[in-house]
Amino acid sequence: MIAEARKEGRLNVIALPPDWANYGEIISTFTKKYKIPITSDNPDGSSAQENQAVRSLKGDPRAPDVLDVGPSFAIDGANEGLYAKHFTRNFSKVPRVMKDGRGFWLADYYGAVSFGVNSAVVSNVPRSFADLLKPEYKNRIALNGSPLSSGSAVAGVFAAALANGGSLNDIGPGIDFFAKLKDVGNFIPIQATPQTIASGQTPITFDWDYLNLAYIKAFPSARIRVVAPSDGLYAAYYCQAINATAPHPWAARLWQEFLYSDQGQLLWIKGYSHTALFDALVKRKAIPKALLNALPRYSKAPKFASRAQLTAARAKIATDWPKKVG
C-alpha cells in the first residue's frame, strides 16, 4: 500500500483546518512519515461542501481523496454512492454504533458542544443556555456555520434543544431558542472562525470543546474560557470516508490506516478529542497520562443522537430554520 501510494505522489484532503483536532500536526506527520505531499483544499468548508466536492469534481485530479464529515452527511454520502468501501485493520475495534457495517465510513473522533468565550471582551462568562438570553450578550453569540450545512452547527442546535425542553427526538425547541436569541439581538449570523473568536467579532461561540480548548493556547490575549453548559450537554462524532472516485485511491487508504493506528489516534487525542479507538487505547494503557489529563471532563455523560434522530433533526432544521432564524 505504501509503495502504491507513493507512486500516486499526492493526497488531497478537504475541510481540515490545521487547528481542528490537531490536523495541522497530523498532516505534517503523515507527509514526513510517508513522503507523500498533501494538498489541503477549503479548510473551513462544511460537511455538505465536502460531499458536493465529490460530486462536482468527479474525474478531476483536484477532487478530494478523503473526507471528514458529520454522521448524517456520512450516511447520505454512503447511500448516494459517493464513498468507497475500506475496512481498516482496526475496523473491528471501532464500536458498532460508530461505523457503517458495509465499510463506507467510520467514526474518527468526538467532542461535546461548549461555549468558547473571549473573556477579554466578555466580562461575565455565561454558564448555561438560559444565561445567553441576557441583554449583556447583545451581538455576542455565533455558531460555527449554518445548521443547514454544518454538522457542528446542528450539534449546537441539539444542545440548545436539550436545554430547553426538547430531546434527541425533538430538536424544535433548539430552533426556537436560536430564534429567540435572534429576536433579542444576541445571535449574530456570522460563521465563527478562529480569527473572529480571537478578534472578538464573535466573542461567544457554540463549538466543539476540543476546538475551544485549542484556542486557549492559540490566542492567549483573548483569554478564552471554555464552558460545558450545565443545561444542555450534547456530543457527536465525525466520520472518515474515502471518495469512490478518488484521484489517489492508494494514498486515501494509507491515510485512513494511519489515522486508525496508535500514532494517528494519539495525535487526535493531543488535539483534545476523544477518538473512536479511545476505549481500546485506555484498556492497553497506550495513552500517555499528560494527554489523558488534558482532555475535557464532563459532569455527566453527554448525549449522542442516533442516525435516525440525526436524519429527522436535519429535516426539521431544513424546514424551520430558514423561516424562524433565517
C-alpha positions as CSV (number, residue, x, y, z in Angstrom):
1,M,0.0,0.0,0.0
2,I,2.8,2.4,0.9
3,A,4.6,1.8,-2.4
4,E,1.4,2.3,-4.5
5,A,0.5,5.4,-2.5
6,R,4.0,6.9,-3.2
7,K,3.6,6.2,-6.9
8,E,0.4,8.3,-6.9
9,G,2.5,11.1,-5.4
10,R,-0.1,13.1,-3.6
11,L,-3.1,13.1,-1.2
12,N,-6.0,15.6,-1.5
13,V,-7.8,16.5,1.7
14,I,-10.7,18.9,2.3
15,A,-12.2,20.9,5.1
16,L,-9.4,20.2,7.6
17,P,-8.4,23.4,9.4
18,P,-4.9,22.9,10.9
19,D,-6.2,23.9,14.4
20,W,-9.1,21.4,14.3
21,A,-8.4,18.3,16.4
22,N,-4.7,18.8,15.7
23,Y,-5.0,18.2,11.9
24,G,-2.0,20.5,11.3
25,E,0.3,18.1,13.0
26,I,-1.5,15.1,11.7
27,I,-1.0,16.3,8.1
28,S,2.7,17.2,8.6
29,T,3.4,13.8,10.3
30,F,1.8,11.8,7.5
31,T,3.8,13.7,4.9
32,K,7.1,13.2,6.8
33,K,6.4,9.5,7.5
34,Y,5.4,8.5,4.0
35,K,7.0,11.2,1.9
36,I,3.6,12.0,0.3
37,P,2.7,15.7,0.0
38,I,-0.8,16.8,0.9
39,T,-3.0,19.4,-0.8
40,S,-5.5,20.8,1.6
41,D,-8.5,22.5,0.0
42,N,-11.2,24.7,1.5
43,P,-10.1,24.2,5.1
44,D,-13.1,26.0,6.6
45,G,-15.6,24.0,4.4
46,S,-18.7,22.3,5.7
47,S,-19.7,18.7,5.5
48,A,-22.2,19.5,2.8
49,Q,-19.5,21.2,0.8
50,E,-17.3,18.1,1.2
51,N,-19.9,15.8,-0.4
52,Q,-20.6,18.4,-3.1
53,A,-16.9,18.5,-4.0
54,V,-17.0,14.7,-4.6
55,R,-19.9,15.2,-6.9
56,S,-18.8,18.3,-8.8
57,L,-15.1,17.3,-9.1
58,K,-15.6,13.7,-10.2
59,G,-12.8,12.8,-12.6
60,D,-10.8,16.0,-11.7
61,P,-7.3,15.4,-10.2
62,R,-8.2,18.2,-7.7
63,A,-11.1,16.1,-6.2
64,P,-10.8,15.2,-2.5
65,D,-9.5,11.8,-1.9
66,V,-10.8,11.6,1.7
67,L,-13.5,13.3,3.7
68,D,-14.2,14.1,7.4
69,V,-17.9,14.7,7.7
70,G,-20.7,14.8,10.2
71,P,-22.6,11.4,10.7
72,S,-25.8,12.5,8.9
73,F,-23.7,13.6,5.9
74,A,-21.8,10.4,6.0
75,I,-25.0,8.4,5.9
76,D,-26.2,10.5,2.9
77,G,-22.9,10.1,1.1
78,A,-22.7,6.4,1.6
79,N,-26.3,5.9,0.4
80,E,-25.7,8.1,-2.6
81,G,-22.6,6.1,-3.7
82,L,-20.1,8.8,-3.1
83,Y,-17.8,6.7,-0.9
84,A,-15.6,3.7,-1.4
85,K,-15.6,0.7,0.9
86,H,-12.5,0.3,3.1
87,F,-12.0,-1.8,6.2
88,T,-9.1,-0.6,8.2
89,R,-7.0,-3.1,10.2
90,N,-8.6,-1.8,13.4
91,F,-12.2,-1.6,11.9
92,S,-13.4,-4.4,14.3
93,K,-12.3,-2.4,17.3
94,V,-14.4,0.6,16.5
95,P,-17.8,0.4,18.4
96,R,-20.6,-0.9,16.2
97,V,-22.7,2.3,16.5
98,M,-19.7,4.4,15.3
99,K,-19.3,2.8,11.8
100,D,-21.1,1.7,8.7
101,G,-21.1,-2.0,8.6
102,R,-20.6,-2.0,4.9
103,G,-17.3,-0.2,5.3
104,F,-18.3,3.1,3.7
105,W,-17.4,5.2,6.7
106,L,-16.3,5.0,10.3
107,A,-16.3,7.5,13.2
108,D,-12.9,9.1,13.9
109,Y,-13.2,11.4,17.0
110,Y,-15.9,13.1,19.1
111,G,-16.4,16.0,21.4
112,A,-19.2,17.9,23.2
113,V,-20.8,21.2,22.4
114,S,-19.2,24.0,24.5
115,F,-19.3,27.8,24.8
116,G,-16.0,29.3,23.8
117,V,-15.8,32.7,25.4
118,N,-13.3,35.5,24.6
119,S,-13.1,36.8,28.2
120,A,-11.1,39.8,27.1
121,V,-14.3,41.1,25.5
122,V,-17.0,39.3,27.7
123,S,-16.5,40.0,31.4
124,N,-19.3,37.7,32.7
125,V,-18.8,34.2,31.3
126,P,-22.2,32.5,30.6
127,R,-22.7,29.1,32.3
128,S,-25.9,28.0,30.7
129,F,-28.2,28.5,27.7
130,A,-30.5,30.5,29.9
131,D,-27.7,32.9,30.6
132,L,-27.3,33.6,26.9
133,L,-30.6,35.4,26.7
134,K,-29.3,38.2,29.0
135,P,-29.1,41.7,27.4
136,E,-25.4,41.9,28.2
137,Y,-24.7,39.4,25.4
138,K,-26.2,41.5,22.6
139,N,-24.4,40.9,19.3
140,R,-22.1,38.4,21.0
141,I,-23.2,34.9,20.1
142,A,-22.4,32.9,16.9
143,L,-22.4,29.3,15.6
144,N,-19.6,27.6,13.7
145,G,-21.5,27.7,10.4
146,S,-25.2,27.2,9.4
147,P,-27.1,24.1,10.6
148,L,-28.4,23.8,7.1
149,S,-24.9,22.6,6.0
150,S,-22.7,22.3,9.1
151,G,-22.6,19.3,11.4
152,S,-21.1,21.3,14.3
153,A,-23.9,23.9,13.9
154,V,-26.5,21.1,14.0
155,A,-24.9,20.0,17.3
156,G,-25.3,23.5,18.7
157,V,-29.0,23.4,18.0
158,F,-29.3,19.9,19.5
159,A,-27.6,21.1,22.7
160,A,-30.0,24.1,22.8
161,A,-32.9,21.8,22.4
162,L,-31.8,19.6,25.3
163,A,-31.5,22.7,27.5
164,N,-35.0,24.0,26.6
165,G,-37.4,21.1,26.9
166,G,-36.5,19.3,23.7
167,S,-34.9,15.9,23.3
168,L,-32.9,13.9,20.8
169,N,-36.3,13.2,19.2
170,D,-37.4,16.8,19.2
171,I,-34.9,19.5,18.0
172,G,-37.7,22.0,17.6
173,P,-37.0,23.8,20.9
174,G,-33.4,24.3,19.9
175,I,-34.5,26.1,16.7
176,D,-36.9,28.2,18.8
177,F,-34.1,29.1,21.2
178,F,-32.0,30.5,18.4
179,A,-35.0,32.4,17.0
180,K,-35.4,33.9,20.5
181,L,-31.6,34.7,20.6
182,K,-32.0,36.5,17.3
183,D,-35.1,38.4,18.3
184,V,-33.4,39.8,21.4
185,G,-30.4,40.8,19.3
186,N,-27.9,38.4,20.9
187,F,-27.3,36.0,17.9
188,I,-25.2,37.2,15.0
189,P,-25.4,35.4,11.6
190,I,-21.6,35.2,11.2
191,Q,-19.7,32.0,10.8
192,A,-17.3,31.8,13.8
193,T,-13.7,31.1,12.8
194,P,-10.5,31.2,14.9
195,Q,-9.9,34.7,13.6
196,T,-13.4,36.0,14.6
197,I,-13.1,34.4,18.0
198,A,-9.6,35.9,18.7
199,S,-10.6,39.4,17.4
200,G,-13.7,39.5,19.5
201,Q,-16.1,39.7,16.4
202,T,-17.8,36.5,17.7
203,P,-16.8,36.5,21.4
204,I,-19.2,33.7,22.4
205,T,-19.3,30.7,20.1
206,F,-21.0,27.3,20.1
207,D,-18.4,24.9,19.1
208,W,-16.7,21.6,20.0
209,D,-14.8,21.5,23.2
210,Y,-11.7,20.2,21.5
211,L,-11.6,23.3,19.3
212,N,-12.3,25.8,22.0
213,L,-9.7,24.2,24.2
214,A,-7.1,24.6,21.5
215,Y,-7.9,28.3,21.2
216,I,-6.7,28.8,24.8
217,K,-3.1,28.3,23.7
218,A,-3.5,29.7,20.2
219,F,-4.9,33.1,21.4
220,P,-3.6,33.9,24.8
221,S,-4.5,37.5,24.6
222,A,-8.2,36.6,24.2
223,R,-8.2,34.7,27.5
224,I,-10.5,32.0,26.1
225,R,-12.8,30.3,28.7
226,V,-14.4,27.0,27.8
227,V,-17.8,26.1,29.3
228,A,-19.7,22.9,29.1
229,P,-23.2,24.3,29.6
230,S,-24.9,22.9,32.6
231,D,-28.3,22.5,31.0
232,G,-27.5,21.0,27.6
233,L,-24.6,18.5,27.2
234,Y,-24.6,17.1,23.6
235,A,-21.8,15.3,21.9
236,A,-21.2,13.9,18.4
237,Y,-18.6,12.3,16.3
238,Y,-17.2,13.0,12.8
239,C,-16.7,10.3,10.2
240,Q,-13.9,9.3,7.8
241,A,-14.7,8.3,4.3
242,I,-12.9,7.7,1.0
243,N,-14.1,9.2,-2.3
244,A,-15.4,6.4,-4.5
245,T,-13.6,8.1,-7.5
246,A,-10.6,9.4,-5.6
247,P,-7.8,10.5,-7.9
248,H,-5.3,8.9,-5.4
249,P,-7.1,5.8,-4.1
250,W,-4.0,4.2,-2.5
251,A,-2.9,7.3,-0.7
252,A,-6.5,7.7,0.5
253,R,-6.4,4.2,2.0
254,L,-3.0,4.8,3.5
255,W,-4.3,8.0,5.2
256,Q,-7.1,6.1,6.8
257,E,-4.8,3.3,8.0
258,F,-2.5,6.0,9.5
259,L,-5.4,7.7,11.3
260,Y,-6.5,4.5,12.9
261,S,-3.1,3.5,14.0
262,D,-1.9,4.3,17.5
263,Q,0.1,7.1,16.2
264,G,-2.8,8.7,14.4
265,Q,-5.2,8.2,17.3
266,L,-2.8,9.8,19.8
267,L,-2.3,12.8,17.5
268,W,-6.1,13.4,17.6
269,I,-6.1,13.0,21.4
270,K,-3.4,15.6,21.5
271,G,-5.9,17.9,19.9
272,Y,-8.3,17.4,22.9
273,S,-10.7,15.0,21.2
274,H,-11.8,11.5,22.2
275,T,-11.3,9.0,19.4
276,A,-13.1,6.0,18.0
277,L,-10.5,3.7,19.5
278,F,-10.2,5.6,22.8
279,D,-11.6,2.8,25.0
280,A,-9.3,0.3,23.4
281,L,-6.3,2.5,23.9
282,V,-7.2,3.1,27.5
283,K,-7.5,-0.6,28.0
284,R,-4.0,-1.1,26.7
285,K,-2.7,1.9,28.7
286,A,-1.4,3.3,25.4
287,I,-2.3,6.9,26.1
288,P,0.3,9.0,28.0
289,K,-1.1,10.5,31.2
290,A,-0.3,14.0,30.1
291,L,-2.7,13.6,27.1
292,L,-5.4,12.0,29.3
293,N,-5.2,14.7,31.9
294,A,-5.6,17.4,29.2
295,L,-8.9,16.0,27.8
296,P,-12.2,17.7,28.7
297,R,-14.1,16.3,31.6
298,Y,-17.9,16.1,31.7
299,S,-20.1,16.4,34.9
300,K,-22.4,13.8,33.3
301,A,-22.4,11.6,30.3
302,P,-23.2,13.7,27.1
303,K,-26.0,12.6,24.9
304,F,-25.4,11.3,21.3
305,A,-28.1,11.3,18.6
306,S,-28.8,8.1,16.7
307,R,-28.7,8.0,12.9
308,A,-32.5,8.2,12.7
309,Q,-32.6,11.1,15.2
310,L,-30.0,13.0,13.1
311,T,-31.9,12.4,9.9
312,A,-35.1,13.7,11.5
313,A,-33.4,16.7,13.0
314,R,-31.9,17.7,9.7
315,A,-35.3,17.5,8.1
316,K,-36.8,19.7,10.8
317,I,-33.9,22.2,10.5
318,A,-34.3,22.4,6.7
319,T,-38.0,23.3,7.1
320,D,-38.0,25.5,10.2
321,W,-34.6,27.2,10.4
322,P,-35.0,29.5,7.3
323,K,-38.4,30.6,8.5
324,K,-37.6,31.2,12.1
325,V,-33.9,32.2,12.2
326,G,-33.0,32.9,8.5
